[in-house]
């Protein structure tokens, strides 16, 4: 058995659980402070939120091309990592077992596919790329809430296509396109130089951030409705919109999960924390260890090697009632 490690950031609500969970799938620039803030946002509203670092700490420019390739193929190690995070979160004693997924930009594309591919209860796709043949790819998906900007040239018409595909597939949904709004309007991310000016032209980046409150209100209301049915699974109480996020001791994060897939097992252990990591974030870092049978026995892989590992057969969309 070889071990594969996946770092992540865990945000835990204040008070006693269990709580419904959310897997945050980051935008192209990785697990940065802006994406950690979104995990904290969900925790403040009563969700146990994990942000897996799909790049394993490597610079985003080294990994984004391969991740995008996985997204378009609708299979590959990036999807394996998302499912590992979901299964780990659902298996925690402080999680109800009901887990949603929320993705931004590139992560929004992953969230759409994961909504049909894995056992999520709700999905938020924020300015996410649509999968090929969306009517087929999204058949059997969990309920989806989507937010797009009409002033985002890179995704022109995506909201309408998603609305039609979800309607055709019979998927419960709430899709909204905001006029005069560009890419990335739901968070405070500022693309680093030299990408900032390019992003403004190609994506309308920075436009329409005044629509963020409405977008978040829709997402939280949608998740509250479609994850609420699982709140009593482990004796949880109602989600409180006033709960604040907090860090938890690393010792409380160590846990073993029974299975990931027929060919993969995984476990959790505390992560290594960079000296530059803010003190309030340090206690919330985790590492997801995934044990994989195969030719690379005994190896602990990083982003580059895990992305080049053999791929499993594509999973069939899960059946839904």
N, C-alpha and C positions, 0 to 999 in steps of 0.2 A: 504494500500500500504506500503510495506517495502522498505527501502532504502539499496542498496548495493553500496559500494564505491570501486573504482578501481583507484589507483594512476597511474600517468604517467608522462613522460617527453616530452615536446613539443619543437621542434627546428623550428624556423621561418626564412625564407630567408630575406636578406636585401632588402629594397625597398618596392614597393607597389605590392600587389597581385592583383587578386587571383592566387594561384599556384596549381599545381597538388599535391596530398597528397601521403604519404607513411606510412603504419603501419609497425613498426619494431617489429619482434617477436624474443625475445632473446634466446640465447643458454641456456643450462641447469643451469648455475650458476647465472642466473637472471639479473636484471636491474642494472648492474654495470657500472663503468666508461667506460669500453670498448664498451658496447652496446650504451651508451649515445653518444659516439664519432661517432657511425655509423649514428645516427639520425642527428648529426651535419654535417656529411659528405653529407648526402642527402640535408640538408638545404643549404649547400654551393654550391650545384648544382641546386638550384631553386625549391626544393620540400619542402612542409610543412610536417614535419615528426613527428610522435608521437610514443613513446616507452611506451606501457602500461605495468605496473608492474603486471604481471599475478600472482605473489606470494604475492601481497599486502604488501610488505615490510618485509615479514617473511623470515627467513633463507632458502636458496635454498634446503638444505638437508631435510627440513620438507615438501617441496612441490613438488619436482621433480618427485617422484614416481607417485603421483596422476596425475600430468600433463602428464607424459608419458602414463599413462593409458588412459587418454582422447584422446591423439593423436592416439593411436592404435585403440581405439573404434570409432574414427572420430566423436565424439560428446561429450557433457559435458560442464561444466562451463568455461573451458579454451577457447573453441571455442566461447562461448557466449561473453566472454571478448574481443576477437579479433574482432568479429562483432560489438560490442558496440563501440570500438575504430574507426573502419572503418566508421560507420554511423555518429558518432560525427564529425570526420574529414571532411567527405563529406558535412556535413550540415553547416560548418563554412562559413561565408561570404568571408573569405580570401582563400578558397579552390575552385578550379574549379568544384568540384564534382567528378572528376576522381581520384581514389585512387588505388595505388598498395600495395603489401605486400612483405616484404623482411625478410626472416628468416634465422637464423644461427643454425647449429647443430640441437638440438631438435626443435628450431623454424623453421628450414627448412622443417621438417616434417609437422608441422602445416601449413606452407605456401602452401605446395603442396595440402593438403586437402582443405584449405580455397580458393584456386584458383578455385575450382569447386563448392564449397559450398556457397560462398558469391559473392557479386557484385564487385569484384576487376577487374581492367582493365589489370593488369600485375602482375606477381609474380616472385620473385627470391628465389630459394631454394638452399641454400649453405650448402653442405655436409649434406643434410637432409635425414632422414629415409623414405623409400618409404612406402606408404600405402599398406595394403593387397589388392590383386587383383587390381593393379594400372590401368590396362586397363579400368576397370569399374569405379574405384574411381575418375579417372581424366577425364572421359568423360564430355565434356561441359566446361572444365576449360578455364580460360583466358590464354593468352600467357605466357609461362614459360621459364625463363632462369635458368639453373642449373650449378653449379660448384662443382666438386669433385676432390679428390686427389687419384692418383693410388697407393700411398704408405700408404693409410688409411685402415688397415686390418678390421676395424669395418664396412666398407661400400664397401667391395670388390665386384666389378661387378655392383654396384648400378647405376653408370652413364649409362652403357649399357642397363640395364633393364628400366631405366627411358626413355632413347631415344626410345626404342622399344615401350614402353607403350604409349608415347605421339604421336608417329607416328601412331600407331594403333587407337588411340582415335581421330586422326585428329586435334590435338592441335598444334598451332604454337609454336615453341620452339627453343632454342639454348642450348644444353647440351654439356659440355666439361669436360673431365677428364685430369688433369695435371700430367704428369709423374714425379716420384720422389717427390711427394707432399703428405703431410699428412692432417690430420684434422685441422680445425681452421686457415688455411693459409691466409684468407682474413682480419683478424684483429690481434691486438697485444696482445690478451689475453694470460696470463700465468696462468695455473691452479695452485691453491694454494696447499701447502703441505697437505697431502701426495700424492695428485692426480697427480702432475707433472710427476714423473717418470713412473707412471702407464699409463698416457695418452700417453707418448712417445712410450711405448711398444704396447699398445692396439690400438692406433689411429694414430701413426706416428706423434704425435703433434709436431709442430715447423718446420717440413720439408716443403720446397718449398715456403716459404713466398716471395721469389723473383717473384713468379707468381701473387702476389696480384694485382699489377697495371693492368695486362691484365684482371684479373677477374673483377675488378671494371670498367674497360673500357667497357667490354661487358655488365655488368649490367646497367650502366648508358645509354649506347647507346640503349639497349633494352627497358628500361623504357621511354627514350625520344621518341622512335618510337611509343610505344603502349599507352602511356598516352597523347601524343601530340594531338590526335584527340579531347580531352576534353578541351583543353586549352582555346578555345573560348566560352565555355559554359557560363562563367560569365564575358566575356570581358577580359580575361587574355592575356598577351603578351607572347612571346616565352621564353622558359626556358633558363636562362643564366648560363653557366658553371662557371662564375666568381663570382657569388653572395656569400657572406659570411653569415654564420648563426649568429643569435643574439637572446638574451633572450627578452621576452616581459613581460610587467607588468601583474601581476596576475589578475588585474581587467578586462583586456581585454579578459580573457579566459572564463569568466562566460557566459554560453549560454545554452539554452534549445533546445533539439532535439525532433521532433514530435513523433518519434516512433523508436523502436528497432526491435520488432517482435510483433505478435498479443498479446503476453502475457507479454511483457516487455517494459517499458518506461525508459528513462535515461536522465540525465542532467549532466552538468559539473560545477564544482566549484573549487576554488584554493585548492591546497593540503597543508597538513602539511609538513614542510621541516625540516629535521634533522639538528641540529646545526653543524654536521660534513659535510654537503653538501657544496661544493665549492660555493663561492658567485656568480660566473658567471652562475651557474646552478640553483640557487634558484628561480629566477623569471620564470623559464620555467616549473616548476612542476604543474601538474593539478591533480584533482581527478575526476573520472568519476562516477557519482552517478546513479545507475541503480535501478529503482523502479520496484518491482516484486510483482505480485499478488500471494497469496498462503498462506500457513499455518504459515509462519514466518513473519507475518505482524508486522511492527514496529521495526524489528531488523536491525542493521547495522552490516553486516557480515565482518569478516576478511578472510584471505586466508583459514584457516582451516575449518571454518564453511561454507563458500561459496562453497568450493570444495565438501562438503558433502551434499549440498542441492539437492532437487529432480531434476532430469534431464528432459528436454523437449523431445518431440519426435524427432527423427533424421530428419534433413531437407533433402529434395530431391535436387539433383543437379539442379542448375538453368538452364533454357533453354538458349541457345545461337543461334544466327542466323546461 
